[in-house]
Structures are given as structure tokens and as C-alpha cells.
Amino acid sequence: MDTSMFKPTFHVDDTSDKDIHAAMRQAQASLAIEGLAVPGEGQELVRKRLRGEISQADFLKAALEIATRE
């Protein structure tokens, strides 16, 4: 699978907790408009990726696992 389109357009090291919180709120609001939501486990996974705690490859693997079991 070509994951190049999933590469973030920001540097993870430059992302503060405040920025992450704001981005997550915006994303959740956008999804809610469409009647969608990210499960709590998915939200934590995104936070870990944005903090640089996990690699992009690990993020995609975990996201796929969450998506296919939901």
C-alpha cells in the first residue's frame, strides 16, 4: 500500500499539546457535521502520532486494526 499520501504536512516535533487539542477539536467538529466520530482509541492514536511517540508506519498499522474491528 502506498502510504505517501498519508504523510503529515507538519513537523511533529513542532506540535504543542495546545495545538494538538485545537486540531482534535476541529477535526471532531468536522466529523460530527457528517454524523461521524472517531472512537476514543483512535483519538489517542492520533495524539500519539502528533506528539511523535509513534512512527507513521505504526500509526497506519494501528489505525487499520481499529478500523477493521469496529
DSSP file (Angstrom, degrees, kcal/mol; ACC not computed):
  #  RESIDUE AA STRUCTURE BP1 BP2  ACC     N-H-->O    O-->H-N    N-H-->O    O-->H-N    TCO  KAPPA ALPHA  PHI   PSI    X-CA   Y-CA   Z-CA
    1    1 A M              0   0    0      0, 0.0     2,-0.7     0, 0.0     0, 0.0   0.000 360.0 360.0 360.0 130.9    0.0    0.0    0.0
    2    2 A D        +     0   0    0      1,-0.1     3,-0.3     2,-0.0     4,-0.0  -0.694 360.0 176.6 -79.4 113.8    1.3    3.4   -1.0
    3    3 A T    >   +     0   0    0     -2,-0.7     3,-1.8     1,-0.2     4,-0.2   0.315  49.7 104.6-100.4   7.6    1.3    5.5    2.2
    4    4 A S  G >  S+     0   0    0      1,-0.3     3,-1.2     2,-0.2    -1,-0.2   0.815  75.9  58.0 -61.3 -29.9    2.9    8.6    0.7
    5    5 A M  G 3  S+     0   0    0     -3,-0.3    -1,-0.3     1,-0.2    -2,-0.1   0.643 100.7  59.1 -74.8 -11.4   -0.5   10.4    0.6
    6    6 A F  G <  S+     0   0    0     -3,-1.8    -1,-0.2     2,-0.1    -2,-0.2   0.354  75.0 120.5 -96.7   5.3   -0.8    9.9    4.4
    7    7 A K    <   -     0   0    0     -3,-1.2    -3,-0.0    -4,-0.2     0, 0.0  -0.513  69.9-112.1 -72.7 134.1    2.4   11.8    5.3
    8    8 A P        -     0   0    0      0, 0.0    -1,-0.1     0, 0.0     4,-0.1  -0.291  11.1-141.2 -65.5 151.2    1.7   14.7    7.6
    9    9 A T  S    S+     0   0    0      2,-0.1     2,-0.3     0, 0.0    -2,-0.0   0.143  81.1  61.3 -97.5  18.4    2.3   18.2    6.2
   10   10 A F  S    S-     0   0    0      5,-0.0     2,-0.7     0, 0.0     3,-0.1  -0.865  90.6-101.8-135.2 167.4    3.8   19.4    9.5
   11   11 A H    >   -     0   0    0     -2,-0.3     3,-1.7     1,-0.2     4,-0.3  -0.861  23.8-148.4 -95.7 119.9    6.7   18.6   11.7
   12   12 A V  G >  S+     0   0    0     -2,-0.7     3,-1.8     1,-0.3    -1,-0.2   0.850  95.2  62.1 -55.9 -38.2    5.6   16.5   14.6
   13   13 A D  G 3  S+     0   0    0      1,-0.3    -1,-0.3    -3,-0.1    37,-0.0   0.745 100.9  54.2 -62.0 -23.1    8.3   18.0   16.8
   14   14 A D  G <  S+     0   0    0     -3,-1.7     2,-0.6     2,-0.1    -1,-0.3   0.430  84.1 104.2 -91.2   0.3    6.8   21.4   16.4
   15   15 A T    <   -     0   0    0     -3,-1.8     2,-0.1    35,-0.3    -5,-0.0  -0.742  56.6-156.9 -92.8 120.0    3.3   20.5   17.6
   16   16 A S     >  -     0   0    0     -2,-0.6     4,-2.6     1,-0.1     5,-0.2  -0.469  30.4-110.8 -88.6 163.3    2.4   21.6   21.1
   17   17 A D  H  > S+     0   0    0      1,-0.2     4,-2.6     2,-0.2     5,-0.2   0.862 121.0  54.5 -59.7 -35.7   -0.3   20.0   23.3
   18   18 A K  H  > S+     0   0    0      2,-0.2     4,-2.2     1,-0.2    -1,-0.2   0.918 109.3  46.6 -64.6 -43.3   -2.3   23.1   22.8
   19   19 A D  H  > S+     0   0    0      2,-0.2     4,-2.6     1,-0.2    -2,-0.2   0.902 112.3  50.8 -64.2 -41.3   -2.1   22.8   19.0
   20   20 A I  H  X S+     0   0    0     -4,-2.6     4,-2.6     2,-0.2    -2,-0.2   0.930 110.1  49.4 -62.4 -45.7   -3.0   19.1   19.2
   21   21 A H  H  X S+     0   0    0     -4,-2.6     4,-2.2     1,-0.2    -2,-0.2   0.920 112.8  47.2 -60.2 -45.2   -6.0   19.8   21.4
   22   22 A A  H  X S+     0   0    0     -4,-2.2     4,-2.2     2,-0.2    -1,-0.2   0.914 113.1  48.2 -64.0 -43.7   -7.2   22.6   19.0
   23   23 A A  H  X S+     0   0    0     -4,-2.6     4,-2.5     1,-0.2    -2,-0.2   0.895 111.1  50.7 -64.8 -40.0   -6.7   20.4   15.9
   24   24 A M  H  X S+     0   0    0     -4,-2.6     4,-2.7     2,-0.2    -1,-0.2   0.905 109.7  50.4 -65.2 -41.1   -8.5   17.5   17.5
   25   25 A R  H  X S+     0   0    0     -4,-2.2     4,-2.2    -5,-0.2    -2,-0.2   0.920 111.8  47.8 -63.1 -43.2  -11.5   19.7   18.4
   26   26 A Q  H  X S+     0   0    0     -4,-2.2     4,-2.3     2,-0.2    -2,-0.2   0.918 112.9  48.0 -63.4 -44.0  -11.7   21.0   14.9
   27   27 A A  H  X S+     0   0    0     -4,-2.5     4,-2.4     1,-0.2    -2,-0.2   0.916 111.6  49.7 -64.1 -43.1  -11.5   17.5   13.4
   28   28 A Q  H  X S+     0   0    0     -4,-2.7     4,-2.4     1,-0.2    -1,-0.2   0.893 110.9  50.1 -63.1 -39.6  -14.2   16.2   15.8
   29   29 A A  H  X S+     0   0    0     -4,-2.2     4,-1.7     2,-0.2    -1,-0.2   0.909 110.6  49.6 -65.6 -41.8  -16.5   19.1   14.9
   30   30 A S  H  X S+     0   0    0     -4,-2.3     4,-0.9     1,-0.2    -2,-0.2   0.915 113.0  46.5 -63.1 -43.2  -16.0   18.5   11.2
   31   31 A L  H ><>S+     0   0    0     -4,-2.4     5,-2.7     1,-0.2     3,-0.7   0.898 107.5  57.4 -65.2 -40.0  -16.7   14.8   11.6
   32   32 A A  H ><5S+     0   0    0     -4,-2.4     3,-1.5     1,-0.3    -1,-0.2   0.856  98.8  60.1 -61.2 -35.6  -19.8   15.5   13.7
   33   33 A I  H 3<5S+     0   0    0     -4,-1.7    -1,-0.3     1,-0.3    -2,-0.2   0.862 108.3  45.1 -58.7 -35.3  -21.3   17.6   10.9
   34   34 A E  T <<5S-     0   0    0     -4,-0.9    -1,-0.3    -3,-0.7    -2,-0.2   0.397 122.5-107.9 -88.4   1.8  -21.2   14.5    8.8
   35   35 A G  T < 5S+     0   0    0     -3,-1.5     2,-0.3     1,-0.3    -3,-0.2   0.736  81.1 122.0  78.2  22.7  -22.6   12.3   11.6
   36   36 A L      < -     0   0    0     -5,-2.7     2,-0.3    -6,-0.1    -1,-0.3  -0.736  38.4-173.1-115.1 163.5  -19.3   10.6   12.2
   37   37 A A        -     0   0    0     -2,-0.3    -9,-0.1    -3,-0.1    -8,-0.0  -0.988  24.1-125.3-152.8 151.3  -17.0   10.2   15.2
   38   38 A V        -     0   0    0     -2,-0.3     5,-0.1     2,-0.0   -10,-0.0  -0.868  37.0-117.5 -96.2 128.6  -13.5    8.8   16.0
   39   39 A P    >>  -     0   0    0      0, 0.0     4,-2.2     0, 0.0     3,-0.6  -0.246  27.8-106.7 -62.4 156.4  -13.5    6.3   18.8
   40   40 A G  H 3> S+     0   0    0      1,-0.3     4,-2.3     2,-0.2     5,-0.2   0.858 121.3  54.7 -51.8 -40.8  -11.6    7.1   21.9
   41   41 A E  H 3> S+     0   0    0      1,-0.2     4,-1.8     2,-0.2    -1,-0.3   0.883 108.4  49.3 -62.7 -38.0   -8.9    4.7   21.0
   42   42 A G  H <> S+     0   0    0     -3,-0.6     4,-2.2     2,-0.2    -2,-0.2   0.878 108.3  53.3 -68.1 -38.5   -8.5    6.3   17.6
   43   43 A Q  H  X S+     0   0    0     -4,-2.2     4,-2.3     1,-0.2    -2,-0.2   0.917 109.3  48.0 -62.9 -43.5   -8.2    9.8   19.2
   44   44 A E  H  X S+     0   0    0     -4,-2.3     4,-2.4     1,-0.2    -1,-0.2   0.879 109.0  54.6 -65.7 -36.5   -5.5    8.6   21.5
   45   45 A L  H  X S+     0   0    0     -4,-1.8     4,-2.1     2,-0.2    -2,-0.2   0.921 108.5  48.4 -61.9 -44.4   -3.7    7.1   18.5
   46   46 A V  H  X S+     0   0    0     -4,-2.2     4,-2.7     1,-0.2     5,-0.2   0.919 110.2  51.7 -62.2 -44.0   -3.8   10.4   16.6
   47   47 A R  H  X S+     0   0    0     -4,-2.3     4,-2.0     1,-0.2     6,-0.2   0.915 108.4  51.3 -59.4 -42.8   -2.5   12.2   19.7
   48   48 A K  H  <>S+     0   0    0     -4,-2.4     5,-2.6     1,-0.2     6,-0.8   0.901 111.8  47.3 -61.3 -40.8    0.5    9.8   20.0
   49   49 A R  H ><5S+     0   0    0     -4,-2.1     3,-1.1     1,-0.2    -2,-0.2   0.925 111.2  50.0 -67.1 -43.3    1.3   10.3   16.3
   50   50 A L  H 3<5S+     0   0    0     -4,-2.7   -35,-0.3     1,-0.3    -1,-0.2   0.813 110.0  51.2 -66.3 -29.4    1.1   14.1   16.6
   51   51 A R  T 3<5S-     0   0    0     -4,-2.0    -1,-0.3    -5,-0.2    -2,-0.2   0.566 115.7-116.9 -81.0  -8.8    3.4   14.0   19.7
   52   52 A G  T < 5S+     0   0    0     -3,-1.1    -3,-0.2    -4,-0.5    -2,-0.1   0.680  77.8 128.5  81.4  18.2    5.9   11.9   17.8
   53   53 A E  S   <S+     0   0    0     -5,-2.6     2,-0.3    -6,-0.2    -4,-0.2   0.721  72.7  30.8 -79.5 -22.0    5.5    8.9   20.1
   54   54 A I  S    S-     0   0    0     -6,-0.8    -2,-0.1    -9,-0.1    -1,-0.1  -0.950  86.6-110.4-134.1 155.7    4.9    6.5   17.3
   55   55 A S     >  -     0   0    0     -2,-0.3     4,-2.4     1,-0.1     5,-0.1  -0.307  31.2-109.6 -78.3 166.2    6.1    6.3   13.7
   56   56 A Q  H  > S+     0   0    0      2,-0.2     4,-2.6     1,-0.2     5,-0.2   0.896 120.6  52.5 -61.6 -40.4    3.8    6.9   10.6
   57   57 A A  H  > S+     0   0    0      2,-0.2     4,-2.2     1,-0.2    -1,-0.2   0.920 110.7  46.3 -63.3 -43.6    4.1    3.2    9.8
   58   58 A D  H  > S+     0   0    0      2,-0.2     4,-2.4     1,-0.2     5,-0.2   0.882 111.6  53.2 -66.0 -37.5    3.0    2.2   13.3
   59   59 A F  H  X S+     0   0    0     -4,-2.4     4,-2.9     2,-0.2    -2,-0.2   0.946 110.3  46.2 -60.6 -49.3    0.2    4.7   13.2
   60   60 A L  H  X S+     0   0    0     -4,-2.6     4,-2.3     1,-0.2    -2,-0.2   0.889 112.4  50.7 -63.5 -39.6   -1.2    3.4    9.9
   61   61 A K  H  X S+     0   0    0     -4,-2.2     4,-1.9    -5,-0.2    -1,-0.2   0.940 114.4  43.2 -63.1 -47.1   -0.9   -0.2   11.1
   62   62 A A  H  X S+     0   0    0     -4,-2.4     4,-2.4     2,-0.2    -2,-0.2   0.890 112.5  53.2 -66.9 -39.9   -2.8    0.6   14.4
   63   63 A A  H  X S+     0   0    0     -4,-2.9     4,-2.7    -5,-0.2    -1,-0.2   0.904 108.8  50.0 -62.6 -40.7   -5.4    2.7   12.6
   64   64 A L  H  X S+     0   0    0     -4,-2.3     4,-2.2    -5,-0.2    -1,-0.2   0.904 109.6  51.2 -63.5 -41.3   -6.1   -0.1   10.2
   65   65 A E  H  X S+     0   0    0     -4,-1.9     4,-1.0     2,-0.2    -2,-0.2   0.917 112.7  45.7 -61.6 -43.8   -6.5   -2.5   13.1
   66   66 A I  H  X S+     0   0    0     -4,-2.4     4,-1.3     1,-0.2     3,-0.5   0.928 113.6  49.5 -64.5 -45.2   -9.0   -0.2   14.8
   67   67 A A  H  < S+     0   0    0     -4,-2.7    -2,-0.2     1,-0.2    -1,-0.2   0.851 111.2  48.2 -65.3 -35.6  -10.9    0.5   11.5
   68   68 A T  H  < S+     0   0    0     -4,-2.2    -1,-0.2     1,-0.2    -2,-0.2   0.669 112.9  46.4 -83.8 -14.8  -11.3   -3.2   10.7
   69   69 A R  H  <        0   0    0     -4,-1.0    -1,-0.2    -3,-0.5    -2,-0.2   0.643 360.0 360.0 -98.4 -15.1  -12.5   -4.3   14.1
   70   70 A E     <        0   0    0     -4,-1.3    -1,-0.2    -5,-0.1    -2,-0.1   0.485 360.0 360.0 -73.4 360.0  -15.1   -1.5   14.6
